Amino acid sequence: MDWIARRLEVIEPSPTLAISAKAAELKKKGEDIVSFGAGEPDFETPTHIREAAKNAIDKGMTRYTAVSGTVELKDAILTKFKRDNGLEYTRNQVIVGTGGKQVIYNFFLATLNRGDEVIIPAPYWVSYADIVRLADGVPVLVSASKENEFRISPADLEKAISPKTKVLILNSPSNPTGSAYSRKELEALGEVVLKHKLLVMSDDIYERIVFDGFEFCNLAMISPELKELTFIVNGVSKAYSMTGWRIGYGVGPVEIVKNMDTIQSQSTSNPSSISQAAAEAALKGDQGCVLEMARAFQKRRDLIVRLLREIPGVEVNLPQGAFYVFPYLTGVYETQGFKKLSASSEEKSKSKLFCAHLLDKYKVAAVPGIAFGDDEALRLSYAMSENDIQKGVSRIAEMVRDFSR
Ligand SMILES: Cc1ncc(COP(=O)(O)O)c(C=O)c1O
């Protein structure tokens, strides 16, 4: 039976979710797995946010809401943009969705025609390219080299633009590398964006997790002209440790928001009313919990980067934000042991082979770099205790030692 639609031929299940699921399954079977796979904070959702959700249930906020979110949450989002970014929007420029992921998905469904090109700096978050393909667009990958700390230059951007280019995706701080663009770098990219009148999808989901006093900036904050061309995606998942609550939001041009609303009205309707009340409390409440979590992530970043740099053949960048590192394994791929493993395997992707062996023999889950567009690397999420970081990295070191014997 030919039941499955052709559009499924161009996409794959999210590899990060698949690896997290596999690690969870092995753990459930009693195996001592250290999982660097999951892209979610390990903290409890702060108490005042959980209380707000309980109150919402008790007060009967259990009905459908407006498709694009409650007025109260939209106002909290408007306040957030004013407070954190100095940006003013109106209610009809805001849409709330079931996670940032749905907002991104609906943004591309609302903006792309068949064949429209979307520029994606690589390494990139796994879902961008597949969402673009599902929306009939064409992902155009622009390599952001590790020498340039995974940031594209204005010249890189200029080279990738064609008459079919419609959207540029910027994700800062980035998943998977943790790199972030400074205001100055964004100003330079902004000139190219203005020259070609590109529409920009700025994925700011890791905005609040930044280190060493890094000052977050996005393109809309550079100038009113760039603000007109920018659609910002953000959410409560990462900043407030609320991944399961599924609330994301977007702000931008009224026309785009209106059409995203139409799409949402014919698919999922409003996101959970209870989660919306919780997100409102998160955005309006004391922001101390966010800073506390960011401080813990910075300590863990320092630890994991230091430990990984002690492993021969591994090269690591110093992330400015998010909770991922993207170590390069080029030196490890050169070892006799890895070459032997590679020769005995059908697997063509080195990073997939490395990760499969790591999970199978050393009980550590990590995501192959190829999932993010770079087979030389590995993505490790350090949203875990310092003990687990130590345990997991020492197992990676053991595997590399065994390869070198
Ligand atoms: C770069 C990036 N954007 C968006 C999302 C979506 O997050 P959520 O749907 O939980 O809001 C994620 C989650 O992993 C992400 O890493």
The ligand as an SDF file (V2000), in Angstrom:
LIG
                    3D

 16 16  0  0  0  0  0  0  0  0999 V2000
   17.5960   26.3300   18.5850 C   0  0  0  0  0  0  0  0  0  0  0  0
   16.2820   25.8710   19.0760 C   0  0  0  0  0  0  0  0  0  0  0  0
   15.1740   26.5130   18.6720 N   0  0  0  0  0  0  0  0  0  0  0  0
   13.9600   26.1510   19.1000 C   0  0  0  0  0  0  0  0  0  0  0  0
   13.7980   25.0850   19.9520 C   0  0  0  0  0  0  0  0  0  0  0  0
   12.3910   24.7350   20.3360 C   0  0  0  0  0  0  0  0  0  0  0  0
   12.1410   24.6700   21.6850 O   0  0  0  0  0  0  0  0  0  0  0  0
   10.6620   24.5310   22.2360 P   0  0  0  0  0  0  0  0  0  0  0  0
    9.8020   23.9740   21.1520 O   0  0  0  0  0  0  0  0  0  0  0  0
   10.7620   23.6350   23.4140 O   0  0  0  0  0  0  0  0  0  0  0  0
   10.2200   25.9210   22.6080 O   0  0  0  0  0  0  0  0  0  0  0  0
   14.9080   24.3650   20.3840 C   0  0  0  0  0  0  0  0  0  0  0  0
   14.7630   23.1780   21.2500 C   0  0  0  0  0  0  0  0  0  0  0  0
   15.5740   22.3140   21.3280 O   0  0  0  0  0  0  0  0  0  0  0  0
   16.1790   24.7830   19.9530 C   0  0  0  0  0  0  0  0  0  0  0  0
   17.3010   24.1570   20.3640 O   0  0  0  0  0  0  0  0  0  0  0  0
  1  2  1  0
  2  3  1  0
  2 15  2  0
  3  4  2  0
  4  5  1  0
  5  6  1  0
  5 12  2  0
  6  7  1  0
  7  8  1  0
  8  9  2  0
  8 10  1  0
  8 11  1  0
 12 13  1  0
 12 15  1  0
 13 14  2  0
 15 16  1  0
M  END
$$$$
